[in-house]
Amino acid sequence: MATDVTALPLSGQAGWAITDGKAGMAIQVEGIAAALGLDCRTITVTPRLPWRLMAPWGPPDPHDRPGAPGSQMAPPYPAVALATGRLSIPYLRDLRRRAGARTLTVVVQDPRTGAGTADVVAVPAHDALTGPNVIRTLTAPHAFSPLRLAALRASPPPEISALTSPRVAVMLGGPNAVYRYGAETAARLERSLASLVACGASLMITPSRRTPPEVVAASVRACAGNPFLLWEGRGANPYAQYLASADALVVTADSVNMTGEACATGKPVWVFEPEGGSAKFNRFHDALRRYGATMPLPAAFGQLESWTYAPLDSAALIAREIERRWLARQRREKPEINR
């Protein structure tokens, strides 16, 4: 059921989302802020040398530290401050010291400086960090609440409506520190997607900035003259519409964010494994398979399977725990509200 943010305890309260500017990280704290109903301002920190090199363990750049003249983080301090990314941690730690009980501080993703960095630390369950103030969720938080997905699903653009069902969103990542994309990877993906198309699926393909051109080309070849959609990097990215309108999804294993967003739909999610991997990624994908959200992408489809599961909305889960802790602090600070 959709949440009415106007009825939430922190609705309309001031919030700060402190990030290092990486879009994949910023969307996580912004998703939590939306789930809380905060009147949130996103603050991008760009510390100079040597403070940049000292993050997350060192102090913030004194030129832009909380409370400094002209700083983005001047008082009045917010009810909730959310931070993510290595460069944001010194600023949040300094803010916590200055604001005290006025601001509940939250770190999203492992800060590498311990659970005591903030009042609340939210990490994916495949991370090792634990503690009484640590919230662990199967996926990273995102901005695709049930309410937003339902609104997108209700008014698909004409080009999506024109595709025959089942419509399958193909969300392509790219190489990173643990996954590689060679010629064999592209060929495997092409064969699998071609068999999916042969079963009657229409593909909606959206690459990322990391996707090698040969992987995009292989995905297009898999459609073999059948109707499909491809975002070529021009104009608005239709990613959100593809996500909401899909009957099923294919996502590459290298992207934790895209996999988690796919699992917000409650629709079947097939995960394609490039070459490589790591124990940490394996824990993440194993947990989603055990939950019942994902299956490995078959080498070749003989028929299309379907399954359902409760959509994963980690932003909402984290938001409810933040509210609980904020209300508990309010009762401690202002016991008269219980009278």
Secondary structure, DSSP 8 states (H G I E B T S, - for coil): ----GGGSTTTT-EEEEEE-S-HHHHHHHHHHHHHHT-EEEEEE----TTHHHHTTTS---TTS-TTSTT-TT-SS--SEEEEESGGGHHHHHHHHHHHGGGSEEEEES--SS-GGGSSEEEEETTS----TTEEEESS---S--HHHHHHHHHS--HHHHTS-SSEEEEE-----SSEE--HHHHHHHHHHHHHHHHTT-EEEEE--TT--HHHHHHHHHTTTTS-EEE--SSSS-THHHHHHH-SEEEEETT-HHHHHHHTTS-S-EEEE--EE--HHHHHHHHHHHHHTSEEE--SS-SS----------HHHHHHHHHHHHHHHHHHHH-GGGG-
